[in-house]
């Protein structure tokens, strides 16, 4: 299960990198938030950049959770049951996110982020279901 957890974490961190770029002012707004939030230069307005910054934190924590549930890293004081429940929560959140991505008016968001989100749903469900627990 550690290979699945590693792949899921790598994808989560890749999305975190994308969100970090958006937060930092990269002109990728057309590929996020439905493609409607981008300014003329492709950047997000400040409130959306703050949201992307918050998303980075959430995504990094999600990656750690998946790695811990997959037995790749230790979980510290987090119990096995709590870790499994949070991993299921991440999978549910990603499923909702995938629906949003797939319903986007932005073709890039539908195709790229929708696909990544669907893959992440499958991977996190596998980790939650068969996870080894803390290393």
C-alpha positions as CSV (number, residue, x, y, z in Angstrom):
1,X,0.0,0.0,0.0
2,X,3.0,2.3,0.4
3,X,3.4,2.7,-3.3
4,X,-0.2,3.8,-3.7
5,X,0.2,6.2,-0.8
6,X,3.4,7.6,-2.4
7,X,1.7,8.2,-5.7
8,X,-1.3,9.9,-4.0
9,X,1.0,12.1,-1.9
10,X,3.0,13.0,-5.0
11,X,-0.2,14.1,-6.8
12,X,-1.4,16.0,-3.8
13,X,1.9,17.8,-3.5
14,X,1.8,18.5,-7.2
15,X,-1.6,20.2,-6.8
16,X,-0.2,22.0,-3.8
17,X,2.5,23.3,-6.0
18,X,0.0,24.5,-8.5
19,X,-2.0,26.2,-5.8
20,X,1.2,27.8,-4.4
21,X,1.9,29.2,-7.9
22,X,-1.6,30.7,-8.0
23,X,-1.1,32.2,-4.5
24,X,2.2,33.6,-5.6
25,X,0.6,35.3,-8.7
26,X,1.3,32.8,-11.5
27,X,-1.0,33.5,-14.5
28,X,-2.8,30.2,-14.2
29,X,-6.2,31.5,-13.2
30,X,-8.0,30.1,-16.2
31,X,-7.2,26.6,-14.9
32,X,-8.7,27.1,-11.5
33,X,-11.9,28.3,-9.7
34,X,-14.0,27.6,-12.7
35,X,-11.8,29.8,-14.9
36,X,-13.9,32.8,-14.0
37,X,-11.8,34.3,-11.3
38,X,-8.8,35.2,-13.4
39,X,-8.0,38.8,-14.0
40,X,-7.0,40.1,-17.5
41,X,-3.4,39.1,-16.9
42,X,-4.4,35.5,-15.9
43,X,-3.6,36.0,-12.2
44,X,-6.1,35.5,-9.4
45,X,-7.4,38.5,-7.4
46,X,-6.0,38.7,-3.9
47,X,-8.9,37.0,-2.1
48,X,-8.6,34.0,-4.4
49,X,-4.8,34.0,-4.0
50,X,-5.4,33.8,-0.2
51,X,-7.7,30.8,-0.8
52,X,-5.0,29.1,-2.9
53,X,-2.6,29.7,0.0
54,X,-5.0,28.0,2.4
55,X,-5.4,25.2,-0.1
56,X,-1.6,24.6,-0.1
57,X,-1.7,24.0,3.7
58,X,-4.7,21.6,3.4
59,X,-3.1,19.7,0.5
60,X,0.2,19.3,2.3
61,X,-1.6,18.0,5.4
62,X,-3.7,15.6,3.2
63,X,-0.4,14.3,1.7
64,X,1.0,13.6,5.2
65,X,-2.2,11.9,6.2
66,X,-2.2,9.6,3.2
67,X,1.5,8.8,3.8
68,X,0.8,8.0,7.4
69,X,-2.3,5.9,6.6
70,X,-0.2,4.1,4.0
71,X,2.5,3.2,6.5
72,X,5.1,5.4,4.8
73,X,5.6,7.9,7.7
74,X,4.8,7.8,11.4
75,X,1.5,9.4,12.6
76,X,2.8,10.9,15.8
77,X,0.0,11.1,18.4
78,X,-2.8,10.5,15.9
79,X,-4.6,7.2,16.5
80,X,-5.1,4.6,13.8
81,X,-8.8,5.1,13.8
82,X,-8.6,8.9,13.6
83,X,-6.1,8.6,10.8
84,X,-8.3,6.2,8.8
85,X,-11.3,8.4,9.3
86,X,-9.5,11.5,8.2
87,X,-8.2,9.6,5.1
88,X,-11.8,8.7,4.3
89,X,-12.7,12.4,4.8
90,X,-10.0,13.4,2.3
91,X,-11.4,10.9,-0.2
92,X,-14.9,12.3,0.2
93,X,-13.6,15.9,-0.2
94,X,-11.7,14.9,-3.3
95,X,-14.8,13.3,-4.8
96,X,-16.7,16.5,-4.3
97,X,-13.7,18.4,-5.7
98,X,-13.7,16.2,-8.8
99,X,-17.4,16.9,-9.4
100,X,-16.7,20.6,-9.3
101,X,-13.7,20.3,-11.6
102,X,-15.7,18.2,-14.1
103,X,-18.5,20.7,-14.0
104,X,-16.2,23.7,-14.6
105,X,-16.6,25.9,-17.6
106,X,-12.8,25.9,-18.0
107,X,-11.8,23.1,-20.4
108,X,-8.4,23.0,-18.8
109,X,-9.8,22.6,-15.3
110,X,-12.3,19.9,-16.5
111,X,-9.7,17.8,-18.3
112,X,-6.6,18.3,-16.2
113,X,-7.8,18.9,-12.7
114,X,-10.9,16.7,-13.1
115,X,-8.7,13.8,-14.1
116,X,-6.2,14.4,-11.3
117,X,-9.0,14.7,-8.8
118,X,-10.6,11.4,-10.0
119,X,-7.3,9.6,-9.8
120,X,-6.8,11.0,-6.3
121,X,-10.2,9.8,-5.2
122,X,-9.3,6.2,-6.3
123,X,-5.9,6.3,-4.7
124,X,-7.1,7.7,-1.4
125,X,-10.0,5.3,-1.2
126,X,-7.5,2.5,-1.7
127,X,-5.2,3.9,1.1
128,X,-8.2,4.4,3.4
129,X,-9.6,1.0,2.8
130,X,-6.4,-1.1,2.9
131,X,-4.0,1.3,4.6
132,X,-1.4,-0.2,6.9
133,X,-1.7,2.5,9.5
134,X,1.2,4.3,11.2
135,X,4.7,3.3,10.3
